[in-house]
């Protein structure tokens, strides 16, 4: 920071002028201070930035200690579960698999269910099972989540017929089942539209009401392939990495704007024994088992009820993801090879996937 000092010739400073021209010049300089001494002077130091740095650093350290203590306590004392009775829960991709199982779990908690899928018969069956499980109300709608206009149209219909959505579960997902260079452009685009862009449109449709009430929950069913790249799943990994980053970013944005009543849960499971990864085998089943769908659904619901932000399944994924982020590239590649994170997939035109994990 530079200081500027104004100065006049000695005669002018003492008020001694001899001619009319000098008098006019003196008055001009005196009035407008146009003659500047352009020498630089250091600004006076201030302690405010230094004090702010130390105070904020102390605050961060104290909060870090408290958060770690809190986490340690919760290893022995379970987190209190919130009640979602009467809450409106919307699940995309609810016609089968994890979507159907989550609907049944939410139904037992007294939620109002809104089901979206492109499979009408699958949704009807999910609705029947949810009602049998105790859902107070179940509504289902045909919706192609890859179509932005259709998402907005059906979302408006939901708001009119059901009301504002309190818990949004972005679960719909597809996998092309082809190596990157073998995958048609249309399938790559479809993967990104369903697995990533659909999250943008559903957030745009339902988040404003949550923000207005400072109440809600955003659940992103991503994948461990959104944390670690998998050989043979380039487009799928890209879509899931994007879904994780999007959910994290919006969650931080909500916190920064004071909307701490809107929670975020990001779910990153390893391969689940559903139709999407049918016939999948793992190299080390004790370390990275193929997950049971019922187990995954129950863990997701528990994470929602306890406001857990990250859910990685199985638990070994926490360590593997951490190692991936700190190891050099050659060691990361070696670790992926050791764990068998490569997949060979044969896919028919209907996107039914058959794969074998190396």
ABEGO torsion letter per residue (X at the ends): XBBBBBBBBAAAAAGBBABAAAAAAAAAAAAAGABBBABBBBBBBBAAAAAAAAAAAAAAAAAAAAAAAAAAAAAABBBBBBBABGBBBBBBGAABEAAAAAAAAAAAAGBBBBBBBABAAAAAAAAAAAAAAGBABBBBBBBBAABAAAAAAAAAAAAAAAEBBABBBBABBBBAGBBAAABBAAAAAAAAAAAAAAAAAAAAAAAAAAAAAGBEBBBBBBBAAAABBBBGAAAAAAAAAAAAAAAAAAAAAAAAAGBAABBBBBBBBBBBBBAABBGBBBABAAABBBBBAAAAAAAAAAAAAAGBABBBOBAAAAAAAAAAAABBAAAAAAAAAAAGBBBBBBBBAAGBBBBBBX
